[in-house]
Amino acid sequence: MPKNKDSMKYMIWRVVVSTIFEYIIMVMIACNTILLMMKYTPRSKNASFESYTSILAVLNMAFTTVFTVETVLKIIAFGLKNYFKDAWNVFDFVTIIGSITDVLYTEIYQKINAVETLGLFNFGFLRLFRAARLIKLLRQGYTIRILLWTFVQSFKALPYVILLIAMLFFIYAIIGMQIFGNIRLKPGTEINRHNNFRSFFDGVMLLFRCATGESWQQIMLSCMSNQECDPMTNFRGTNMCGLDIAIPYFVSFIFLCSFLV
């Protein structure tokens, strides 16, 4: 907070810390989000599309100007040292520098040279700074910051969750190898050379496919009783492989995965 309350710096500080100023910035961010959603690639370019693109470019420059003014006002109000103490301010500054560079390159350099790259370096990545403005919403909303902090803190338990998931896949893959590993592989069915319990790795990959929800019901039905056995196994019968335990096996696996994955 500036000490001299009669100075211009103090007046600017009062503006940038006011609730109205924060709401205005939030509205600008929301409008910028809508602007990003309005871009599309047409099947064929025409005069109307060129006009539409020009309008979007002008609006993008307008939003860049607004956020640049916000950054300049905050630097004046807080001072360089205090401004860069806040990590959010550093992020805003980097975003603004990238956005300004994007505007200068896209709207000026490309129109003059009509190229997409400068030498061997592609500047297309600068458009990412337009989307980075959306992250500014995290700063404006206290509740959103709490959710973000909770999300970050949950990563501390991530290694234990990964270990639990690995144990689940390990146990079910071993059981699957013992029960369904001798089912004959048939092209065109769910138990084939790419999808089976013949080895531990194949079993894990099959379970991973089931965990994504891809045709796990058909895989379960293909592992039930009266399935044709593989000739390479020691089973003498032709329809003795597979068990009805496939139903609780796959249902329990999907049920557990729904809580862990």
Secondary structure, 3 states (H helix, E strand, C coil): CCCCCCCHHHHHHHHHCCHHHHHHHHHHHHHHHHHHHCCCCCCCCCHHHHHHHHHHHHHHHHHHHHHHHHHHHHHHHHCHHHHCCCHHHHHHHHHHHHHHHHHHHHHHHHHHHCCCEECCEECHHHHHHHHHHHHHHHHHCHHHHHHHHHHHHHHHHHHHHHHHHHHHHHHHHHHHHHHHCCECCCCCCCCECCECCCCHHHHHHHHHHHHCCCCHHHHHHHCCCCECECCCCCCCCCCCECCCCHHHHHHHHHHHHHHHC
